[in-house]
Amino acid sequence: MKRPLILRGMFYSLLLCVTPLQAQGGVKVFISVDMEGITDVVDWDETRSSGSDYQYYRTLMTKEANAAIEGALEAGATEIVVRDSHGSGRNLLPEELNPKAKLLRDWSGGPFSMMEGIDKTFDAVIFVGYHAKAGTKDATLDHTMSSVSIRDLKVNGVSLPESGWNGLIAGCFDVPVVFLAGDKAACEQARAIFGNVEAVAVKEGIGEACLSLHPQKARELIKAGVKKAMGRLSEFKPLKYEPPYEIEIQFRSEHEAYRASWYPGAKRVGDWGVSYTSNDFLDLMRFFMLAR
């Protein structure tokens, strides 16, 4: 039996009001938040709890996390987990965080590190406050996992920033990275790795200085960028490399390379490098956790 024209018109109007995410029955989002890539952060002192301006910048960190949460919620996300991924893992202000998100703090001691809590139930990964890899020109507080011990990290010959390494961890669970906010160099590296990822540059390095957006403007762009990314969810693919997987770490000292070379199956690469190969990416994660 045909519906009356008026009822059919109402039915199609209702369909247009339902977003693609809502039609899928809900979407779960993982947000990893670092600090070096937060708007205006330019000095290590600002990222450490002993620093005189740390309390101010952890507030900005929390607000940028909220901007990402709000963008995801407006796009139809139904569950959000925020991972505090900087330093102590205890930087975001729980009371100030959007109550619709859950917060994962501190470190378990396991190999998932900045991606602790990720699993196959998630639909998208978002990075906020991320920075460029160690040795990047005109990048703010560039480093790779450690500011003192690692010069470079490669997987299957590809030099990676933290976003790339964390993206591969997400890829193990078939979860794509859809958005990154950080300095300009971090955004450029993310696009090179993930291709069509949405990225918002909140600042640009000029030597050791940086030119930043106003914090409020940065939050507006993060919210809009996340919302746009979530609307394009079907376009993103998980980051995956083909096995066997080879990780190579170039250290900053002979001592660190020598110590890491004692990991079972590890091999020295040049003077200060160590590599490890496995068909299981979790093995690489264990090596990276214990060798550095």
C-alpha positions as CSV (number, residue, x, y, z in Angstrom):
1,M,0.0,0.0,0.0
2,K,1.3,3.4,-1.0
3,R,1.8,6.0,1.8
4,P,-0.1,9.3,1.3
5,L,2.2,11.9,-0.3
6,I,2.3,14.0,2.9
7,L,3.4,11.1,5.1
8,R,6.0,10.1,2.5
9,G,7.3,13.6,2.5
10,M,7.6,13.6,6.3
11,F,9.3,10.2,6.3
12,Y,12.0,11.4,3.8
13,S,12.5,14.7,5.8
14,L,13.2,12.6,8.9
15,L,15.7,10.6,7.0
16,L,17.6,13.7,6.0
17,C,17.8,14.7,9.6
18,V,19.7,11.5,10.5
19,T,23.4,11.7,10.1
20,P,25.4,8.8,8.6
21,L,26.9,8.1,12.0
22,Q,23.5,7.9,13.7
23,A,22.3,5.6,10.9
24,Q,25.2,3.2,11.8
25,G,23.9,2.9,15.3
26,G,26.5,4.9,17.2
27,V,30.2,5.6,16.8
28,K,33.0,5.2,19.4
29,V,35.9,7.6,19.3
30,F,39.4,7.4,20.9
31,I,41.2,10.8,21.5
32,S,44.9,10.8,22.4
33,V,46.0,14.1,23.8
34,D,49.6,15.2,24.0
35,M,50.9,18.6,25.2
36,E,53.8,19.8,23.1
37,G,51.5,20.5,20.2
38,I,49.0,22.5,22.2
39,T,48.5,26.1,21.1
40,D,51.2,28.5,22.3
41,V,53.3,25.9,24.1
42,V,56.9,26.6,23.1
43,D,59.2,25.6,26.0
44,W,59.7,22.4,27.9
45,D,59.1,24.2,31.1
46,E,55.5,24.8,30.1
47,T,54.9,21.0,29.8
48,R,56.3,20.0,33.1
49,S,54.5,20.0,36.4
50,S,57.4,21.9,38.0
51,G,57.1,24.7,35.5
52,S,55.7,28.1,36.6
53,D,53.2,28.2,33.6
54,Y,52.3,24.5,33.6
55,Q,48.9,25.0,35.3
56,Y,47.9,27.5,32.6
57,Y,48.9,25.2,29.7
58,R,47.3,22.1,31.2
59,T,44.1,24.2,31.2
60,L,44.6,25.0,27.5
61,M,45.3,21.2,26.9
62,T,42.0,20.4,28.6
63,K,40.1,23.0,26.5
64,E,41.5,21.7,23.3
65,A,40.5,18.1,24.3
66,N,37.0,19.5,24.9
67,A,37.0,21.1,21.5
68,A,37.7,17.7,19.9
69,I,35.0,16.0,22.1
70,E,32.5,18.6,21.1
71,G,33.2,18.2,17.4
72,A,32.8,14.5,17.7
73,L,29.6,14.7,19.6
74,E,28.1,17.1,17.2
75,A,28.9,14.7,14.4
76,G,27.0,11.9,16.1
77,A,29.6,10.1,18.3
78,T,28.0,8.2,21.1
79,E,31.0,7.1,23.2
80,I,34.3,8.9,23.6
81,V,37.5,7.8,25.5
82,V,40.2,10.4,26.1
83,R,43.7,9.2,26.7
84,D,46.0,11.6,28.6
85,S,49.2,10.9,26.7
86,H,51.7,13.4,28.0
87,G,54.4,13.1,30.6
88,S,52.9,11.7,33.8
89,G,49.7,10.9,32.1
90,R,48.0,13.1,34.7
91,N,47.7,16.5,33.0
92,L,44.1,16.9,31.8
93,L,41.8,18.4,34.5
94,P,39.1,15.7,35.1
95,E,36.5,18.1,36.5
96,E,36.9,20.5,33.5
97,L,36.6,17.7,30.9
98,N,33.3,17.3,29.0
99,P,31.3,14.8,31.2
100,K,30.2,12.9,28.1
101,A,33.8,11.5,27.7
102,K,35.7,9.0,29.8
103,L,39.2,9.8,30.8
104,L,42.2,7.4,31.0
105,R,45.0,8.7,33.1
106,D,48.6,7.5,34.1
107,W,50.5,4.6,32.6
108,S,49.8,0.9,33.0
109,G,53.3,-0.2,32.3
110,G,52.2,-2.0,29.2
111,P,53.3,-1.4,25.6
112,F,50.3,0.5,24.3
113,S,51.5,3.8,26.0
114,M,49.8,6.8,24.3
115,M,47.2,4.4,22.8
116,E,46.3,2.6,26.1
117,G,42.6,1.6,25.9
118,I,42.3,1.2,22.1
119,D,40.6,-1.9,20.8
120,K,38.4,-3.1,17.9
121,T,35.3,-1.5,19.3
122,F,36.5,2.0,18.3
123,D,35.6,3.6,14.9
124,A,38.0,6.6,14.8
125,V,41.2,7.9,16.4
126,I,41.8,11.6,17.0
127,F,45.2,13.2,18.0
128,V,45.3,16.5,19.8
129,G,48.4,18.4,20.9
130,Y,50.7,16.3,18.8
131,H,54.2,17.4,17.6
132,A,56.7,16.5,14.9
133,K,59.4,13.8,15.1
134,A,62.9,14.4,16.5
135,G,65.1,16.4,14.2
136,T,62.3,18.2,12.3
137,K,63.1,21.7,11.0
138,D,61.0,24.5,12.4
139,A,59.1,22.3,14.7
140,T,58.0,23.0,18.3
141,L,59.6,20.7,20.9
142,D,60.1,18.0,18.3
143,H,61.0,14.6,19.7
144,T,60.0,10.9,19.2
145,M,58.6,9.4,22.4
146,S,61.7,10.5,24.3
147,S,63.3,13.9,24.3
148,V,66.6,12.6,25.5
149,S,67.3,9.1,24.1
150,I,65.8,8.6,20.5
151,R,67.0,10.3,17.3
152,D,64.7,8.4,14.9
153,L,62.1,5.6,14.8
154,K,61.5,3.6,11.6
155,V,59.0,0.8,10.9
156,N,59.6,-1.1,7.6
157,G,62.0,1.7,6.5
158,V,59.6,4.6,7.1
159,S,60.7,7.2,9.6
160,L,57.8,8.0,11.9
161,P,56.6,10.6,14.3
162,E,54.6,9.6,17.4
163,S,51.4,10.0,15.3
164,G,52.7,7.4,12.9
165,W,53.7,4.9,15.5
166,N,50.4,5.4,17.4
167,G,48.5,5.1,14.1
168,L,50.1,1.7,13.4
169,I,48.9,0.6,16.9
170,A,45.4,1.7,16.0
171,G,45.7,-0.1,12.7
172,C,46.3,-3.4,14.5
173,F,42.6,-3.0,15.5
174,D,41.4,-1.8,12.2
175,V,40.8,1.7,13.6
176,P,41.7,4.7,11.3
177,V,43.3,8.0,12.4
178,V,40.9,10.7,11.1
179,F,42.2,14.0,12.7
180,L,45.3,15.6,14.1
181,A,45.9,19.0,15.7
182,G,49.4,20.3,16.5
183,D,52.1,22.4,15.0
184,K,52.4,22.9,11.3
185,A,55.2,20.4,11.0
186,A,53.2,17.7,12.8
187,C,50.3,18.3,10.5
188,E,52.5,17.9,7.4
189,Q,54.0,14.7,8.7
190,A,50.5,13.3,9.5
191,R,49.3,14.1,5.9
192,A,52.4,12.3,4.5
193,I,51.6,9.2,6.6
194,F,47.8,9.1,6.6
195,G,47.0,10.8,3.3
196,N,43.6,12.5,3.6
197,V,43.6,13.0,7.4
198,E,42.0,16.2,8.6
199,A,44.7,18.3,10.3
200,V,44.6,21.7,12.1
201,A,47.9,23.6,12.6
202,V,47.5,25.7,15.7
203,K,51.0,27.1,15.5
204,E,54.1,27.2,13.3
205,G,57.7,26.8,14.4
206,I,60.3,29.5,13.6
207,G,63.5,28.0,14.8
208,E,62.9,27.5,18.5
209,A,60.2,30.2,18.5
210,C,56.6,29.6,17.4
211,L,53.8,31.7,15.9
212,S,50.4,30.6,17.3
213,L,46.8,31.2,16.7
214,H,44.7,32.7,19.5
215,P,43.7,29.8,21.8
216,Q,40.0,30.4,21.2
217,K,40.5,30.4,17.4
218,A,42.5,27.2,17.7
219,R,39.7,25.5,19.6
220,E,37.1,26.6,17.0
221,L,39.2,25.1,14.2
222,I,39.7,21.9,16.2
223,K,36.0,21.4,16.8
224,A,35.2,22.2,13.2
225,G,38.0,19.9,11.9
226,V,36.9,17.0,14.1
227,K,33.3,17.4,13.0
228,K,34.4,17.4,9.4
229,A,36.5,14.4,9.8
230,M,33.7,12.4,11.5
231,G,31.5,13.3,8.6
232,R,34.0,11.7,6.2
233,L,34.5,8.6,8.4
234,S,33.9,6.1,5.5
235,E,36.8,7.6,3.5
236,F,39.5,6.7,6.1
237,K,41.5,3.5,6.2
238,P,43.5,2.1,9.1
239,L,47.3,2.5,8.8
240,K,48.8,-0.9,8.2
241,Y,52.2,-2.2,6.9
242,E,52.8,-5.6,5.5
243,P,54.6,-8.2,7.7
244,P,57.3,-9.0,8.5
245,Y,57.5,-5.8,10.6
246,E,60.9,-4.3,11.2
247,I,61.5,-1.6,13.8
248,E,64.7,0.4,13.9
249,I,65.6,2.8,16.7
250,Q,68.5,5.3,16.3
251,F,69.6,6.3,19.7
252,R,71.4,9.4,20.9
253,S,74.2,7.5,22.6
254,E,76.3,4.4,22.4
255,H,75.2,3.3,25.9
256,E,71.5,3.2,24.9
257,A,72.2,1.3,21.7
258,Y,74.4,-1.2,23.4
259,R,71.8,-1.8,26.2
260,A,68.9,-2.2,23.7
261,S,71.0,-4.7,21.6
262,W,70.7,-7.2,24.4
263,Y,66.9,-7.6,23.8
264,P,66.4,-11.2,22.4
265,G,66.5,-11.1,18.6
266,A,67.7,-7.5,18.4
267,K,70.5,-6.5,16.0
268,R,72.9,-3.5,15.9
269,V,72.4,-1.2,12.9
270,G,75.4,1.1,12.4
271,D,77.0,2.8,15.4
272,W,73.9,3.8,17.5
273,G,71.0,1.9,16.0
274,V,69.2,-1.3,16.9
275,S,66.6,-3.2,14.9
276,Y,64.1,-6.0,15.6
277,T,61.9,-8.0,13.2
278,S,58.7,-10.0,13.8
279,N,55.5,-11.0,12.0
280,D,53.5,-9.9,15.0
281,F,53.3,-6.1,15.5
282,L,52.7,-6.6,19.3
283,D,56.3,-8.0,19.4
284,L,57.5,-4.7,18.0
285,M,55.5,-2.8,20.7
286,R,57.1,-4.9,23.4
287,F,60.6,-4.3,22.0
288,F,60.0,-0.6,21.8
289,M,58.7,-0.5,25.4
290,L,61.6,-2.4,26.9
291,A,64.5,-1.3,24.6
292,R,64.3,2.4,25.1
